[in-house]
Structures are given as C-alpha cells and as structure tokens.
Amino acid sequence: MTNQDHVNVLRETAHRLQPELVRLRRDLHAYPETGLHLPRTQAAVIESIDGLGLEVSRGAGLTSVTAVLRGGRPGPAVLLRADMDALPQTEATGLEYASRTPGAMHACGHDLHTAALVGAARTLAEHRDLLAGDVVFMFQPGEEGWDGAARMIDEGVLDAAGSRVRAAYGLHVRSYGTSRGVFRSRPGTLMGGVDALTVTVNGKGGHASMPHLANDPIPVAAQIITSIPAMLTRTFDPFDPVVVTITTMQASAGSNIIPEQAELTGTIRTFSEANRARVRAELNRLCESVAQAYGTTAEAAYEDGYPVTVNDADEYEFAAAVVRDALGPDRFQPMATPIAAAEDFSRVLNQVPGCYLHLGASAAADPATAATNHSPHAVFDDSVLADASFVLAELARRALDRLAAT
C-alpha cells in the first residue's frame, strides 16, 4: 500500500464511525461532569474502546483512562490526548441534548475532544498493522483548573507504553472565530500561561461617618486596580505582553463600616517564562508603593497555574503538513499570534516535543459573532468529529513512520 492508500483507509474508517461518535459526544454533553472525578464519563470511554485489544488502565487519584495500542511493528511510542471535564455553569443553549446535570455544562468542547480521541483509537486499532510503534491514548479529567495533566504525568502516562513517548499531539475545538473544519496552530508559544493573584491591603477600620479617624483600604485597592494597566503598558514589550485582570474585590461587610482589609483577586496571563517571573516583582513593587503612599500596607500573593503552551517548531511544521496533505491546503491556517487562554497540555509539551492544534467547530453561520468557549450559549458542531479523529490518527501514524526512519 502507498502512503495515499494509508491516508484513504484511515479517513474512510474515521468517517464510517461518525454516527457513533456523534452519539457518544451528545451523551457526554447531556451528562457532563466537572473536576477530577468523572465516573460516568470514564465508564463511557472504557465502554467505547472495549474490545479493541488496548491495554487499558484507570487513574489512581483521578478518573483518567490511559490506553495503549500496540502497533503491528515494533517501534517507539507517541501520545494522543483529550480532556474530558465540563465547566461548573448552567447551559443556556436550548439544545435537545443540553446538559441534564444542574450547574454543569460542556461549554469548552471537551465532549468533542473525548469522542474524537475515541474515534482515533477505534480507527488505529482497526489498522494497527500500519503502525511502526505504539500509541498512548490519554483521556484526562480536570483540565479546567484542576491540573489533571500533571496528575496523569505523575501517575506515569508518558511512560505507559514501557518507554517515554517520543511525541505528543492534541486538539481543541473552538465555538467561535475559526471557520468550521479548519485547523489552526503556530510554532512556539501557542497559548498563555496563567497564575492566580491575590492582593491584600491592610488599613485601619472605623465608622463610615469618620473616615479621618480610620485608614480606608478601599481607595488604596481601587488605586492599585487602576494603576496595573498603566504599569503593564510602560514596563512590558507589547510583542511579549502581560495581561492582568482583577475580577473580585471584597472589603466591608456593611455600608457604615470602613474595613480593616480589602482583598483583590484575579489572574495573570503571560506568554514567556521570563515575563511570568518578572511580572510578580513588578506587581509587588506597585502594590507596596501605592499602599505606602496612603499610609497602609499591601501584600501580593501568587498561586502557580498552567505554564505557557509551547509547540515544538519541527512538530508544528509536521502537524501542519499532515493536515494540509490529508485534508487539503485550505484546511490549515497558521495563527499569527498566541491566545491568552491557558491549557494544561502545556505540562506534556514541557516534557515531550509535540503540537497542539485548534479546530473550528462553530455551529453559527458567522463564527465571528458566535458565543465563545465558556459561554453558557456556546454551541459546537459535531460534524467535525470524523475529521478530528482522522487527523489525530494520521498524526500518530506518520509520527511513528518518521521516528522509525531516524
């Protein structure tokens, strides 16, 4: 068989599975689960890959699924990943298969990711004779703030085939902005890193009628909020930006009470490890200086989130070439700039060269005006599932061929 024969047989298999993948995706969508423990989702995945001859293991500290497919020829291993968790919000789409779980919704498309990876596993298992090595399928809970990727790495997912995987690939659907069925990515920094910020301003409490006898921390907190954007634009290169967003402010419990403290929380998003470290020092300086000017004190505290998602340059070129060759040149578009959203697949890419792709899955006539990921109105078109499965399968097949040739 020629390479084109291999492409054709994988495409035909993935497209034959499309109705099954839609059923699985809509079932997952109707019964979303959040966090690290997704027992129903885990059971659905295991049932969907049962009988394929995979080596399947469950996570110990989370309801992950790791499945290893042994190829028809000995060789190295590569990894394909999907996140499975939903978001803690109420769905407002009105779909007939909308969430039936109160306060949970697949608003970020992880139900499509899971179904697509099941499709890739089924496609490759049917044609394992084409594989010059092994494929690890990483079904991951807890991407939405729970660092599930790090937990799966700690439990050995990168070595599940018996040796460290040599390359890793994944994809993320978008409900907006990108034409349906178009894959996008870029070399180097693809997505931002995110950390949590808490600023505590300490003043002197008192009666609201006598502010001159207190030292109100609220104006200090407000000054810090308005000073941050100016500091960022005057300190950081606009081509390596930093985004700090304050999202909450908590202070007094009553309208006639000047509080002792005011607390701000928010997120910091960066696109390089250098700025990730530097912005903390700059925020410390700003908060302390503003507070000192008002005769108060302020401390900034940080909670590490996800690092910057960085595509290996060679793996990006490889993935882009695979999509263009397998689906046509119009089905891949380079991204000019990174996006500020963060992703814990960055943990995998920090240890293994690989590429993360974005896939347009908007159900709207005009993706530019569609509800974004994480909106309660976000709608994803599951007609993209067969091609998503096919691309994942083809990435694994060609990556193993490429590794075998080196």
C-alpha positions as CSV (number, residue, x, y, z in Angstrom):
1,M,0.0,0.0,0.0
2,T,1.2,3.5,-0.8
3,N,1.1,6.4,1.7
4,Q,-2.0,7.7,0.0
5,D,-3.7,4.3,0.4
6,H,-2.9,4.5,4.2
7,V,-4.4,8.0,4.2
8,N,-7.5,6.9,2.4
9,V,-8.2,3.9,4.6
10,L,-7.8,5.9,7.8
11,R,-10.1,8.6,6.5
12,E,-12.7,6.1,5.4
13,T,-12.7,4.4,8.7
14,A,-13.0,7.6,10.7
15,H,-15.9,8.8,8.6
16,R,-17.6,5.5,8.9
17,L,-17.5,6.0,12.7
18,Q,-19.1,9.5,12.5
19,P,-22.6,8.5,13.7
20,E,-21.2,6.5,16.7
21,L,-19.0,9.5,17.6
22,V,-21.9,11.9,17.4
23,R,-24.0,9.6,19.7
24,L,-21.1,9.4,22.2
25,R,-20.5,13.1,22.1
26,R,-24.1,14.0,22.7
27,D,-24.4,11.5,25.5
28,L,-21.4,13.1,27.2
29,H,-22.8,16.5,26.6
30,A,-26.1,15.6,28.2
31,Y,-24.4,14.3,31.4
32,P,-21.4,16.5,32.0
33,E,-19.1,16.0,35.0
34,T,-16.6,18.5,36.4
35,G,-13.3,18.3,38.1
36,L,-11.0,15.3,38.6
37,H,-13.7,12.7,39.3
38,L,-15.8,11.8,36.2
39,P,-17.1,8.3,36.9
40,R,-19.8,8.3,34.2
41,T,-17.5,9.8,31.6
42,Q,-14.8,7.3,32.4
43,A,-17.2,4.4,32.1
44,A,-18.4,5.7,28.7
45,V,-14.9,5.9,27.4
46,I,-14.0,2.5,28.6
47,E,-17.1,1.0,27.1
48,S,-16.4,2.8,23.8
49,I,-12.9,1.3,23.4
50,D,-13.8,-2.1,24.8
51,G,-12.8,-5.0,22.6
52,L,-10.1,-3.1,20.6
53,G,-7.3,-5.0,22.2
54,L,-5.9,-2.0,24.0
55,E,-4.1,-2.1,27.3
56,V,-6.4,0.0,29.4
57,S,-5.7,1.4,32.9
58,R,-7.6,3.7,35.2
59,G,-6.1,6.5,37.2
60,A,-5.5,6.1,40.9
61,G,-6.1,9.7,42.1
62,L,-8.4,10.7,39.3
63,T,-10.8,9.1,36.9
64,S,-8.4,9.1,34.0
65,V,-8.2,6.5,31.3
66,T,-4.9,5.5,29.7
67,A,-5.0,3.1,26.8
68,V,-2.0,1.7,24.9
69,L,-2.3,0.4,21.4
70,R,0.5,-1.9,20.3
71,G,1.3,-1.4,16.6
72,G,1.8,-4.0,14.0
73,R,5.6,-3.4,14.0
74,P,7.9,-2.7,16.9
75,G,9.0,0.9,17.4
76,P,8.7,3.9,19.7
77,A,5.5,5.4,21.2
78,V,3.6,8.6,20.6
79,L,0.8,10.1,22.6
80,L,-2.7,11.5,21.7
81,R,-4.6,13.4,24.4
82,A,-8.2,14.5,25.1
83,D,-9.5,16.4,28.1
84,M,-12.9,15.2,29.4
85,D,-14.2,17.5,32.1
86,A,-17.0,20.1,31.9
87,L,-17.4,23.5,33.4
88,P,-19.5,24.4,36.6
89,Q,-22.1,26.5,34.8
90,T,-25.7,26.3,33.7
91,E,-26.3,25.6,30.0
92,A,-28.5,28.1,28.1
93,T,-28.3,26.7,24.5
94,G,-31.7,25.0,24.4
95,L,-30.3,22.0,22.5
96,E,-32.3,18.8,22.7
97,Y,-29.2,17.1,24.2
98,A,-28.4,20.0,26.5
99,S,-27.0,19.3,29.9
100,R,-29.3,17.4,32.3
101,T,-26.8,17.9,35.2
102,P,-27.7,21.0,37.2
103,G,-24.8,23.5,37.2
104,A,-22.6,21.7,34.8
105,M,-22.0,22.2,31.0
106,H,-19.6,21.2,28.3
107,A,-19.1,24.8,27.4
108,C,-15.5,24.3,26.2
109,G,-16.0,21.3,23.9
110,H,-14.2,18.6,25.9
111,D,-17.1,16.3,25.0
112,L,-16.0,16.6,21.3
113,H,-12.3,16.1,22.3
114,T,-13.2,12.8,24.1
115,A,-15.3,11.5,21.3
116,A,-12.7,12.4,18.7
117,L,-10.0,10.5,20.6
118,V,-12.3,7.5,20.9
119,G,-12.6,7.7,17.1
120,A,-8.8,7.9,16.7
121,A,-8.4,4.9,19.0
122,R,-11.0,2.8,17.1
123,T,-9.6,3.9,13.7
124,L,-6.0,3.0,14.6
125,A,-7.0,-0.3,16.3
126,E,-8.7,-1.4,13.1
127,H,-5.5,-0.7,11.2
128,R,-2.8,-1.4,13.7
129,D,-0.7,-3.1,11.0
130,L,0.0,0.4,9.6
131,L,1.7,1.5,12.9
132,A,5.5,1.3,13.3
133,G,5.2,1.5,17.1
134,D,2.7,2.1,19.8
135,V,0.1,4.8,20.6
136,V,-0.8,6.0,24.1
137,F,-4.3,7.5,24.4
138,M,-4.6,10.0,27.3
139,F,-8.1,10.6,28.4
140,Q,-7.7,13.3,31.0
141,P,-10.1,14.8,33.7
142,G,-9.5,18.1,35.4
143,E,-8.2,20.4,32.7
144,E,-10.4,23.3,33.9
145,G,-8.3,24.4,36.8
146,W,-7.5,21.1,38.4
147,D,-4.2,20.4,36.7
148,G,-5.3,16.9,35.6
149,A,-2.4,16.6,33.1
150,A,0.2,17.0,35.9
151,R,-1.5,14.3,37.9
152,M,-1.6,11.9,35.0
153,I,2.1,12.6,34.3
154,D,2.8,11.8,38.0
155,E,0.9,8.5,37.5
156,G,3.1,7.6,34.6
157,V,1.1,8.4,31.4
158,L,4.1,9.4,29.4
159,D,5.7,6.0,30.1
160,A,2.6,3.9,29.7
161,A,3.9,2.1,26.7
162,G,7.0,0.9,28.5
163,S,9.2,3.8,27.4
164,R,8.9,7.5,27.2
165,V,6.6,8.7,24.4
166,R,8.6,10.5,21.7
167,A,6.0,12.9,20.5
168,A,2.5,14.2,21.7
169,Y,-0.4,15.7,19.9
170,G,-3.8,17.1,20.9
171,L,-6.5,19.4,19.6
172,H,-9.0,21.9,21.0
173,V,-12.3,22.9,19.3
174,R,-13.5,26.5,19.2
175,S,-17.1,27.6,19.0
176,Y,-16.2,30.9,17.6
177,G,-13.7,32.8,15.4
178,T,-12.5,30.0,13.2
179,S,-14.3,28.5,10.2
180,R,-15.8,25.1,10.7
181,G,-13.4,22.3,9.9
182,V,-10.3,24.5,9.7
183,F,-7.3,23.5,11.8
184,R,-5.0,26.3,13.2
185,S,-1.8,26.5,15.2
186,R,1.6,28.2,15.4
187,P,5.2,27.3,16.2
188,G,6.5,28.3,19.6
189,T,4.1,30.0,22.1
190,L,0.5,29.0,21.2
191,M,-1.3,29.8,24.4
192,G,-0.6,31.8,27.5
193,G,0.4,30.7,31.0
194,V,-2.0,31.6,33.8
195,D,-1.4,32.2,37.5
196,A,-3.7,33.5,40.3
197,L,-3.2,36.8,42.1
198,T,-4.4,37.9,45.5
199,V,-3.7,41.4,46.8
200,T,-4.4,42.2,50.5
201,V,-4.5,45.8,51.5
202,N,-4.3,46.4,55.3
203,G,-5.7,49.7,56.6
204,K,-7.4,50.8,59.8
205,G,-11.1,50.2,60.3
206,G,-13.7,52.6,61.6
207,H,-17.1,54.2,61.3
208,A,-18.1,55.4,57.8
209,S,-19.1,58.8,59.2
210,M,-15.5,59.4,60.5
211,P,-13.1,58.3,57.7
212,H,-10.5,60.8,59.0
213,L,-10.1,58.6,62.1
214,A,-9.6,55.4,60.1
215,N,-7.4,54.5,57.2
216,D,-9.6,53.2,54.5
217,P,-8.1,50.3,52.4
218,I,-10.8,50.6,49.7
219,P,-9.4,53.7,47.9
220,V,-5.9,52.0,48.0
221,A,-7.3,48.9,46.4
222,A,-9.0,50.9,43.8
223,Q,-5.8,52.8,43.0
224,I,-4.0,49.5,42.7
225,I,-6.6,48.3,40.2
226,T,-6.3,51.4,38.0
227,S,-2.5,51.5,38.2
228,I,-1.9,48.0,37.0
229,P,-2.8,48.6,33.3
230,A,-0.5,51.7,33.1
231,M,2.3,49.7,34.7
232,L,2.0,46.9,32.3
233,T,2.0,49.1,29.2
234,R,5.0,51.0,30.4
235,T,7.0,48.0,31.6
236,F,6.4,45.1,29.2
237,D,7.1,44.8,25.5
238,P,3.8,44.8,23.6
239,F,5.1,41.9,21.5
240,D,5.6,39.8,24.6
241,P,2.5,41.1,26.6
242,V,1.2,40.5,30.1
243,V,-2.5,40.5,30.9
244,V,-3.6,41.1,34.5
245,T,-7.3,41.1,35.1
246,I,-8.7,41.8,38.6
247,T,-12.0,40.0,38.9
248,T,-13.1,40.4,42.5
249,M,-12.9,42.9,45.3
250,Q,-14.0,42.1,48.8
251,A,-13.9,44.6,51.7
252,S,-16.6,45.8,54.2
253,A,-19.5,43.7,55.4
254,G,-21.7,46.8,56.0
255,S,-22.5,50.1,54.4
256,N,-21.5,52.0,57.5
257,I,-18.2,50.2,58.2
258,I,-14.7,51.1,57.0
259,P,-13.0,47.7,56.9
260,E,-9.6,46.8,58.2
261,Q,-8.8,45.0,54.9
262,A,-9.6,44.9,51.2
263,E,-8.8,41.9,49.1
264,L,-8.4,41.8,45.3
265,T,-8.2,38.6,43.3
266,G,-7.6,38.0,39.6
267,T,-5.4,36.3,37.0
268,I,-2.1,36.9,35.4
269,R,-1.5,35.7,31.8
270,T,1.9,35.7,30.2
271,F,3.4,34.4,27.0
272,S,7.0,33.7,28.2
273,E,8.6,32.3,31.3
274,A,10.8,35.4,31.7
275,N,7.7,37.7,32.0
276,R,6.0,35.2,34.2
277,A,8.7,35.7,36.8
278,R,9.2,39.5,36.1
279,V,5.5,40.5,36.4
280,R,5.4,39.3,40.0
281,A,8.3,41.5,41.0
282,E,6.6,44.5,39.3
283,L,3.3,43.8,40.9
284,N,4.9,43.6,44.3
285,R,6.6,46.9,43.8
286,L,3.4,48.6,42.6
287,C,1.2,47.3,45.4
288,E,3.7,48.2,48.1
289,S,4.4,51.7,46.7
290,V,0.7,52.6,46.3
291,A,-0.1,51.3,49.8
292,Q,2.8,53.3,51.3
293,A,1.6,56.5,49.7
294,Y,-1.7,56.1,51.6
295,G,-0.1,55.0,54.8
296,T,-1.3,51.5,54.5
297,T,0.4,48.2,53.6
298,A,-0.2,45.7,50.8
299,E,1.0,42.2,50.0
300,A,0.6,40.3,46.7
301,A,0.4,36.5,46.8
302,Y,0.5,34.2,43.8
303,E,-0.7,30.7,43.1
304,D,1.0,28.9,40.2
305,G,-1.3,27.9,37.4
306,Y,-0.6,26.4,34.0
307,P,2.7,27.3,32.2
308,V,2.8,28.7,28.7
309,T,1.8,26.2,26.0
310,V,4.7,25.9,23.5
311,N,4.7,23.9,20.3
312,D,7.9,22.4,19.2
313,A,8.8,24.2,15.9
314,D,9.6,21.0,14.0
315,E,6.4,19.2,15.3
316,Y,4.3,22.2,14.3
317,E,5.6,22.1,10.7
318,F,5.0,18.3,10.7
319,A,1.4,18.7,12.0
320,A,0.6,21.5,9.6
321,A,1.9,19.4,6.7
322,V,-0.1,16.4,7.8
323,V,-3.4,18.4,7.9
324,R,-2.7,20.0,4.5
325,D,-1.8,16.8,2.9
326,A,-4.6,14.7,4.4
327,L,-7.4,17.2,4.1
328,G,-6.3,19.9,1.6
329,P,-4.3,23.1,1.9
330,D,-7.4,25.2,2.7
331,R,-8.0,23.2,5.9
332,F,-5.0,24.6,7.8
333,Q,-4.3,28.2,8.7
334,P,-1.3,29.4,10.7
335,M,-2.1,31.6,13.7
336,A,-0.3,35.0,13.6
337,T,-0.4,35.4,17.4
338,P,-0.9,33.3,20.5
339,I,-4.1,33.4,22.5
340,A,-4.2,34.3,26.2
341,A,-6.2,31.3,27.4
342,A,-4.2,28.6,29.2
343,E,-4.1,24.9,28.8
344,D,-2.6,22.1,31.0
345,F,-1.5,20.1,27.9
346,S,1.4,22.5,28.3
347,R,2.6,20.1,31.0
348,V,3.0,17.4,28.4
349,L,4.7,19.7,25.9
350,N,7.2,20.8,28.5
351,Q,8.4,17.2,28.7
352,V,7.8,15.8,25.2
353,P,8.0,17.6,21.8
354,G,4.7,17.9,20.2
355,C,2.0,20.1,18.7
356,Y,-1.4,21.3,19.9
357,L,-4.0,22.3,17.2
358,H,-7.1,24.3,17.3
359,L,-10.1,23.2,15.3
360,G,-13.0,25.4,14.2
361,A,-16.3,23.8,15.3
362,S,-18.7,26.8,15.3
363,A,-22.3,26.0,14.6
364,A,-23.0,29.6,13.7
365,A,-23.4,30.9,10.2
366,D,-20.8,33.6,11.1
367,P,-18.2,32.3,13.6
368,A,-17.1,35.9,14.2
369,T,-20.3,36.6,16.1
370,A,-20.8,33.2,17.8
371,A,-20.7,32.7,21.5
372,T,-17.3,31.9,22.7
373,N,-16.0,28.9,24.6
374,H,-17.0,29.0,28.2
375,S,-20.2,30.9,27.4
376,P,-23.5,29.2,28.5
377,H,-24.6,29.8,24.9
378,A,-21.6,28.1,23.2
379,V,-22.7,25.6,20.6
380,F,-20.3,23.2,18.9
381,D,-20.9,21.5,15.6
382,D,-20.1,17.8,15.9
383,S,-19.9,17.3,12.2
384,V,-16.2,17.9,12.7
385,L,-15.7,14.8,14.7
386,A,-14.7,12.4,11.9
387,D,-12.0,14.7,10.6
388,A,-10.8,15.4,14.1
389,S,-10.4,11.6,14.7
390,F,-8.8,11.2,11.3
391,V,-6.2,13.9,11.9
392,L,-5.3,12.5,15.3
393,A,-4.9,9.0,13.8
394,E,-2.9,10.3,10.9
395,L,-0.6,12.3,13.1
396,A,0.1,9.2,15.2
397,R,0.7,7.0,12.1
398,R,3.0,9.5,10.3
399,A,4.9,10.4,13.5
400,L,5.7,6.7,14.1
401,D,6.9,6.3,10.5
402,R,9.0,9.4,10.8
403,L,10.6,8.3,14.1
404,A,11.2,4.8,12.7
405,A,13.1,6.4,9.8
406,T,15.5,8.3,12.1
